[in-house]
Amino acid sequence: MIAIILAGVAPGLALLSYFYLRDKYEPEPLSMVIRTFIFGALLIFPISFVEYIFETENLIRQEMVHFLFSSGILEEISKWLVLFFIAYRNAEFDEPFDGIVYGTSVALGFATAENVIYLITNGVEVAFNRALLPVSGHALFGVIMGYYMSRLKFTEGNKLVLLVASLAVPAILHGAFNYLMLKEESWIYTMIPFMIFLWLLGMEKVRRAASLSKNHFNA
């Protein structure tokens, strides 16, 4: 059991450490990072309950709509709410790169809790695939959400497009990710290119956020 828990927790903490250490200007207090991580992990309970209702009551019948709504939109709305109410409105969220840190913290909190439960149910043999795909996928959805959340906070003028993008972009990507995950026989043609695209997109958001933070402190 200890091995399963360690295998479930390690990828999330490793990815969180990576993105946390990318903050070169004013690193966030560990207490706030841990707080958002824990709140993200606690989302597993209400989200699992709602997804169980969707599944047992067969409320959504079309496959693609199911993945976009019950997984993509539901999980990303929940993470968005934690990011907004716990981090965005906190005084520690004071530079553009902070969105990356807190976005990945919330996302990886949820991903870690989900991963531990999945490994307990299915065994440690799937830990490597889980680390490469769902856990890193959640991290990158968090990067993208956090980037747009930072733009929302530090951009003057009309912010409606950024508000919508902070939720819509990660939700759509998440739904597409979950849909492709079920097509194991075609992963080499679908999931692998999708993950490469997701990493390139996420790291581009990281670079842009770092540049915005540099300008923020040099202004």
C-alpha positions as CSV (number, residue, x, y, z in Angstrom):
1,M,0.0,0.0,0.0
2,I,2.8,2.4,0.8
3,A,4.4,1.7,-2.6
4,I,1.1,2.5,-4.3
5,I,0.6,5.7,-2.4
6,L,4.2,6.8,-3.2
7,A,3.8,5.9,-6.8
8,G,0.6,7.9,-6.9
9,V,1.9,11.0,-5.2
10,A,5.4,11.2,-6.7
11,P,4.5,12.4,-10.3
12,G,2.3,15.2,-9.0
13,L,4.9,16.5,-6.6
14,A,7.7,16.2,-9.1
15,L,5.7,18.3,-11.7
16,L,4.6,20.8,-9.1
17,S,8.3,21.3,-8.0
18,Y,9.3,21.8,-11.6
19,F,6.8,24.6,-12.3
20,Y,7.3,26.1,-8.8
21,L,11.1,26.4,-9.5
22,R,10.4,28.1,-12.8
23,D,9.3,31.2,-10.8
24,K,12.5,33.2,-10.9
25,Y,11.3,36.5,-9.6
26,E,9.3,36.2,-6.4
27,P,8.6,32.5,-5.5
28,E,5.3,31.9,-3.8
29,P,5.0,31.0,-0.1
30,L,5.0,27.3,0.3
31,S,2.1,27.6,2.6
32,M,-0.1,29.0,-0.2
33,V,1.1,26.4,-2.7
34,I,0.4,23.6,-0.2
35,R,-3.0,25.1,0.5
36,T,-4.1,25.2,-3.1
37,F,-2.7,21.7,-3.6
38,I,-4.8,20.4,-0.8
39,F,-8.0,22.2,-1.9
40,G,-7.4,20.7,-5.4
41,A,-7.1,17.2,-3.9
42,L,-10.3,17.7,-1.9
43,L,-12.2,18.3,-5.2
44,I,-12.0,14.5,-5.8
45,F,-15.0,14.0,-3.5
46,P,-17.6,16.3,-5.0
47,I,-16.5,15.7,-8.5
48,S,-16.6,11.9,-8.1
49,F,-20.1,12.1,-6.6
50,V,-21.4,14.2,-9.5
51,E,-19.7,12.0,-12.2
52,Y,-21.2,9.0,-10.5
53,I,-24.7,10.5,-10.8
54,F,-24.1,11.3,-14.5
55,E,-23.0,7.8,-15.1
56,T,-25.6,5.9,-13.2
57,E,-28.5,8.1,-14.3
58,N,-27.2,8.1,-17.9
59,L,-27.9,11.9,-18.0
60,I,-25.5,12.5,-21.0
61,R,-25.8,10.0,-23.8
62,Q,-23.6,11.2,-26.6
63,E,-20.0,10.1,-26.0
64,M,-18.1,13.3,-27.0
65,V,-20.6,15.5,-25.1
66,H,-20.1,13.3,-22.1
67,F,-16.3,13.7,-22.1
68,L,-16.6,17.5,-22.7
69,F,-19.2,18.0,-20.0
70,S,-18.8,15.5,-17.2
71,S,-15.0,15.3,-17.3
72,G,-13.7,18.4,-19.1
73,I,-16.1,21.1,-18.0
74,L,-17.0,19.7,-14.6
75,E,-13.4,19.1,-13.4
76,E,-12.1,22.4,-14.9
77,I,-15.0,24.5,-13.4
78,S,-14.2,23.0,-10.0
79,K,-10.5,23.7,-10.4
80,W,-11.2,27.2,-11.7
81,L,-13.3,28.0,-8.6
82,V,-10.6,26.9,-6.3
83,L,-8.0,28.9,-8.3
84,F,-10.2,32.0,-8.3
85,F,-11.4,32.0,-4.7
86,I,-8.2,30.7,-3.0
87,A,-5.4,32.1,-5.1
88,Y,-6.6,34.8,-7.5
89,R,-8.1,36.9,-4.7
90,N,-5.2,36.4,-2.4
91,A,-2.6,39.2,-2.0
92,E,0.2,36.7,-2.8
93,F,-1.0,36.5,-6.4
94,D,1.0,39.6,-7.3
95,E,2.8,38.8,-10.6
96,P,1.9,37.0,-13.8
97,F,3.8,33.8,-13.2
98,D,1.8,33.2,-10.1
99,G,-1.0,31.9,-12.2
100,I,1.2,29.1,-13.5
101,V,2.3,28.1,-10.0
102,Y,-1.2,28.2,-8.5
103,G,-2.9,26.7,-11.6
104,T,-0.6,23.7,-11.6
105,S,-0.9,23.4,-7.8
106,V,-4.7,23.1,-7.9
107,A,-4.6,20.8,-10.9
108,L,-1.9,18.5,-9.5
109,G,-3.7,18.3,-6.1
110,F,-6.7,16.9,-7.9
111,A,-4.6,14.7,-10.2
112,T,-2.6,13.3,-7.3
113,A,-5.7,12.4,-5.4
114,E,-7.3,10.8,-8.5
115,N,-4.0,9.0,-9.3
116,V,-3.7,7.4,-5.8
117,I,-7.3,6.2,-5.9
118,Y,-6.8,4.8,-9.4
119,L,-3.6,2.9,-8.5
120,I,-5.2,1.5,-5.3
121,T,-8.1,0.2,-7.5
122,N,-6.0,-1.0,-10.5
123,G,-2.5,-1.7,-9.2
124,V,0.9,-0.1,-9.3
125,E,1.6,-1.6,-12.8
126,V,-0.2,1.3,-14.5
127,A,1.7,4.0,-12.6
128,F,4.1,4.9,-15.4
129,N,1.3,5.4,-18.0
130,R,-0.7,7.4,-15.4
131,A,2.3,9.7,-14.7
132,L,3.0,10.3,-18.4
133,L,-0.6,10.9,-19.4
134,P,-3.4,11.9,-16.9
135,V,-1.1,13.5,-14.3
136,S,1.0,15.5,-16.8
137,G,-2.2,16.3,-18.7
138,H,-3.8,17.8,-15.5
139,A,-0.6,19.8,-14.9
140,L,-0.7,21.3,-18.4
141,F,-4.4,22.1,-18.1
142,G,-3.5,23.9,-14.9
143,V,-0.7,25.8,-16.7
144,I,-3.1,27.0,-19.4
145,M,-5.8,28.0,-16.9
146,G,-3.3,29.8,-14.7
147,Y,-1.9,31.7,-17.6
148,Y,-5.2,33.1,-18.7
149,M,-6.1,33.8,-15.0
150,S,-2.9,35.8,-14.7
151,R,-3.7,37.7,-17.9
152,L,-7.2,38.3,-16.5
153,K,-5.7,39.8,-13.3
154,F,-3.0,41.9,-14.8
155,T,-4.6,43.1,-18.1
156,E,-6.4,46.4,-18.3
157,G,-9.6,47.0,-20.2
158,N,-12.1,44.4,-21.4
159,K,-11.4,41.1,-19.7
160,L,-14.3,39.0,-20.9
161,V,-12.3,37.1,-23.5
162,L,-9.7,36.2,-21.0
163,L,-12.3,35.2,-18.4
164,V,-13.9,32.8,-20.9
165,A,-10.5,31.5,-22.1
166,S,-9.4,30.7,-18.6
167,L,-12.1,28.1,-18.4
168,A,-13.0,27.2,-21.9
169,V,-9.5,26.4,-23.3
170,P,-8.5,23.9,-20.5
171,A,-12.0,22.4,-20.5
172,I,-12.0,21.7,-24.2
173,L,-8.5,20.3,-24.1
174,H,-9.4,18.2,-21.2
175,G,-12.5,16.8,-22.9
176,A,-10.5,16.0,-26.0
177,F,-7.8,14.3,-23.9
178,N,-10.3,12.1,-22.1
179,Y,-11.9,11.1,-25.4
180,L,-8.5,10.1,-27.0
181,M,-7.5,8.2,-23.9
182,L,-10.2,5.6,-24.6
183,K,-8.8,4.9,-28.1
184,E,-5.8,3.0,-27.0
185,E,-5.4,1.2,-30.3
186,S,-4.7,4.5,-32.0
187,W,-2.6,6.3,-29.4
188,I,0.4,6.4,-31.6
189,Y,-1.5,8.5,-34.1
190,T,-3.7,10.5,-31.7
191,M,-2.6,10.6,-28.0
192,I,1.1,11.0,-28.6
193,P,0.8,13.9,-31.1
194,F,-1.8,15.4,-28.8
195,M,0.5,15.2,-25.7
196,I,3.3,16.8,-27.7
197,F,1.0,19.6,-28.8
198,L,-0.2,20.0,-25.2
199,W,3.4,20.2,-23.8
200,L,4.4,22.7,-26.5
201,L,1.4,24.8,-25.8
202,G,1.9,24.6,-22.0
203,M,5.6,25.5,-22.2
204,E,4.8,28.5,-24.5
205,K,2.4,29.7,-21.8
206,V,5.1,29.3,-19.2
207,R,7.6,31.3,-21.3
208,R,5.0,34.1,-21.9
209,A,4.1,34.2,-18.2
210,A,7.8,34.5,-17.3
211,S,8.3,37.3,-19.8
212,L,5.2,39.1,-18.3
213,S,6.6,38.8,-14.8
214,K,10.0,40.1,-16.0
215,N,8.2,43.2,-17.5
216,H,6.1,43.5,-14.3
217,F,9.1,43.8,-12.1
218,N,11.1,46.0,-14.5
219,A,8.2,48.5,-15.0
